[in-house]
Amino acid sequence: MRAALVGVDFGEGDFTASLEELSLLAKSAGAEPVITIIGKRGSPDAALFVGSGKADEIAQVAEDKQLDLAIFNHALSPAQQRNLERHLKVRVIDRTSLILDIFAQRAQSHEGKVQVELAQLQHLATRLIRGWTHLERQKGGIGLRGPGETQLETDRRLLGDRVKALRARLDRLQRQRETQRRARSRNQTFSVSLVGYTNAGKSTLFNALTKARAYAADQLFATLDTTSRRIYLGEAGNVVISDTVGFIRELPHQLVAAFRATLEETIHADLLLHVVDAASPVRMEQIDQVNMVLKEIGADHIPQVLVWNKIDMAGLEPALEHDEYDKIRRVFISAQTGDGMDLLRQAIAEFAKMNAVERLDCLPVRESHDARINNN
């Protein structure tokens, strides 16, 4: 599917990096970006987002290059999307719809598919209902008496019923996860979650740590389903490592809400390994974006170690850095080559042992005494 990428510079953030990311997203969805069209405005146009002049330019390009699709690097209102499709005479989607489409393609597990469908329906509901509001205001007229209003109510009810059923199914899956977490907690198993910007190398790192065969590829959102594996780290004992979905700038709110059950693995972890693409020129902005999502899901209080991955591509050496309190702050590794992996295991083991000591200190005196005897 041949596509034009459309970006409007409002003078906020790193516009170039955002457009490059849109191109990667488009390719991940299976589109072929043919041309990138850039505009500059102080604020979006209410009707066409880009303004009539720029819309005419895009329409001409779409005709000349026989494009099938225009992908906007922004969130469009339902009215703007409809107006643009009429004006450009090609299908128009925004960044949110594009990400939802990629998630729909990549979801493998039952839980992942349910979460994606819920997010898609929540996104569709706003567009469907707002798209029919002109009929709500009609009080009759030729061809408009009754059926339009009835259809709107029917669509609302069907969507509402489906969303309700999906939420109930996710609640059941969430309870199952909670049971598994309680079992791990009773066994006092230290849990670690890999978090990070999409394509930072989390799944490659997960495979290197656990010897698993989780799907890893050089593409955005290669992993949607949380995978957990147990590893043994000598004196630190058993540790559970979980690979989670990657984050991205302007991650649609519907996805964060729908994937809350999956992201709960992150909320309940004892340690977060925040995987960073050390070779990315916008790595600091990506770190900020991940921390924003962690705050949104209530995981910003969990101890975090920055894992600077892909040091072989960034020209860096394996290293371990401590903060002013002598706690490990950053580890420099390459999950692909294995450089620095021993340092990362050392860091995880150190946090696991600290966590075990803290748990003992929190136990009643008798239980703590028995636990220390058993550990020795």
Disulfide bonds with the S-S distance in Angstrom:
none
